[in-house]
């Protein structure tokens, strides 16, 4: 499928200071095509969102890149990876980083494997496991987008992260309400007070937030 707004996506990414060579353009285009194709049967992302995949999913997933949150050669774990957002777009722009994609649903995990092979993303591994059963640790950065609540994820994140490692939650407006209810819990779990980074996608005036927790 030829998404009419893909050139706008490329333009908006370049406005943020990130160049797009032919390889990156092909990989992003190929990923969007795979999302559209498999979404007909697997519901990889919300079917209501497929026409807005460029601004609301691809561009949105690159927010940690735009704010320079990921160090070179980081080990990254994407929790509840689903359709590969944010990990697939990030892995295209961060080929020196190693990405582990975790999802408990077999259909989603198989889709992620297909994407990795089709796009020649050799910096990706896929794990078809539940959060509770995953046993790897030592990660520098974790991502959680459209996943569980902050309170449910933080105890696991502490185990998965290396010392001073960070986790980024992709959240909508009014995230302060969720955070304020967890004030004492956050400290007991072993994290510093979170940093909230507001941002907007280029097709909307709605303010989204990256909520960054650093392990003590």
N, C-alpha and C positions, 0 to 999 in steps of 0.2 A: 504493500500500500504506500502510495506517495503522499505523505502528510504535507499539506500545503504550507504549514507554518514551520517546517523544519529549518528553512533558511533563516527565519527570524530567530529561532533557537540558537543557531550557530552565531548569528550576529550579536545576540545578547550575551552569550558566553565570552565572545571576543571583547565585548565592551568591559568585561570584568578583568581583562588583562591576560586571558588564557588563549594562546594560539591554537588553531585547529588545523593540523595537517590532514592530508588525504586519508591516512590510516584512521585517525580519530573520527573523521567525518563518516567513513565507511562503517566503522564499528558502531557509532551511535545510530546511524541509519539502519543498520542491520538489526540492532537491538530493538528499535522501535517496530520494525517489520515483524520480528518474532513475537513481541508483545501483542501486536494486533492479530497475528495469525493464531496463536495459541489461546488468546482470550476468547475466541469463539466457542471453545469447548472446555477449557480449564478454568476460566475466570481468574486469570493471573492477577489482574487488578480489577477494580470496580468497572463494570461495563459502561456505566454512565460517564466514566472519566476517560475513556479511550480516545475521544476526540480532543482532549486537553492534555494528552500525555506529555507533550513537549514542555509547556510551562509548569504544569502542576506536579509532574513526576520527575522528568529528567533534570530540568533546571533546578527544581527544588532540592533534588538529591545532591546537587553539587554545592550546597550552602557551606559545608565544612571546608571545601576547597577554597571557596571565595573568601572565607574568613581565616584562612591559613591555620587551621586547627590540627592538621595532620603532618607530623614530621616525616622527612625522607626515611625510607626503608622501615617504616612502621609495620608491626604485625597488627592486623585489624580483624575484629570479629563483628559480623553483622547479625544481630539477634532477630529471629523471625523474619528472615530475608524475603520470603514470599516470592514476588516477581523479580527480585534482585535490586530493589530500591531501598537504600541509596548505593548499594555496593557495586553494582555493575557500572553505572556511570563513573563512580569514583575510581574504580579499577582501571578504566580506560585512560583517565588523566594521571593516575599514579602508578605507572607500571613497575616502579621500584619497590612498591609496598606489597605485602602478602595479605590476601584477603581470605578469611574463612567465613563461609555463608552457612548459617544454621537455620534449618526449618524442619518442623516435625511432620509436615504433610508430604507424602510421597510424590504426588503430582507436581507440587511446586519444586521439590528437590530435583526431579527429573528435568523439569523445564530449565532450571539453573544449570544443570550439567550440559544440556543442549546448547544453551547460550554460550557457555564457556568454550565449548568445542567449536561452535560455528564462528565465533568471533576471535578465535585463537588467543584467548585470555589465559595465559599460562601462569598468572599470578593468583589464580582462584582455586580454592578447594570447596567442595560442597559436603555438608554433613546433614544427613537425614535423621535427626535426633531431636528429642524433647529437651527443652532448656534444663530440666531437672537432671537429665542423664548425661549431659555434656561434661567432659572431664578435663579439657585442656585449659591451660592458664598461661600467664606471662604476656598477655596482649597489651599493646601500647594504647590502643584506641578501640572503643566499642561504639556501635551505632544501633539505635532503636527507633524505627520509624513505623508508625501505624502498628505498634506492638502493644505490649501490656503496660500497665500503669507504672509510674516511677517507683512507687512503693514496693511493687512486686518484683521489679527488676534489680534494684540496687543490691540486695543481699547476694544475688548471683554475680552481679558485676564485680563486686569486691573480690570474689574468688577468681574470676577470669582475668582481672587486670594485674599488670605489673605494678611495682611501687611508683606512685605518682602518675599512673595511667589515668586516662580520661574516658568518660562515656558521654555521648551526645544523644539527647532525646529530641526528636522533631515534634514540636508541639504547636498548637494553634493559639488563638488569642486567649487571654485570661488564664494563662498558665500559672500565674502567681497564686491563684486560689489553691491549685493542687499542691504547690510547693509549700505554702504556708501551713497546710495541714500536716506536713511531714517534718516540721522544723526539728523536733527532738529526735525523730527517727533517723534523719539524715546523719546527724552527729554520731549517734550510737552505731550506725552501720559502717562508719569509718570513712566518710567523705567530707570534704570542705564545703562551705556554703556555695551553692551553684552560681554560675555566671549565666545570665540570660542575654542572648544576642537576638534582637529583633531584625526581621528582614521581610521583604516582599518579593513575590514573583512578578514577572514583568507583565502578566495579563490581569493583575488584580491589585486592588488597594487594601486587601485584607492583610493584616500584620501577623506573620508567623513568628515562631521563636525557636531558636536552638538553645536547649538547656544543657549546660556543660557541668558535669560533676567530676572533680579530681579526687582520686583516692589519696588518703593521708599516708 
